Amino acid sequence: MPRAINSVVVRLGVFYLGSILALSMLMAASAYSESQSPFVTALGYRRAVARGDAHAVDFRLPGAPVTTWICIVSLVAVALCVMLDLSSANWYDNLVAGALMLVGTNVGYEISRRRLARNGLPDLGEGADD
């Protein structure tokens, strides 16, 4: 388990680089700008699809939505195994930290959801960085 925890930074780096690689293969080079994150550009794409300015992609994840639920259940199981590792001397600290992260995530989600309901999505279209 400690080796898995220590490799989190490496996994995040691989995920980030893999995401950038995937986005670069899916979008034209002219769609990127140095002042805007490609992830914000991917959100702009979803907004353009909703407006009807872009065509939606017909690709669906194989096995969806079952694979989504399998992934969620797996992540919850791993989190519970880490938080409830009673063989560890600091299992209580892990439990408290996990609970605080869960509460913090839910509070952040609610704040974002209410802000989005009140203000809508920001305009990230052409010239938004002027």
Salt bridges, closest charged atoms under 4 A:
ASP53 OD2 - ARG51 NE 2.87
GLU110 OE1 - ARG113 NH2 2.68
GLU110 OE1 - ARG114 NE 3.72
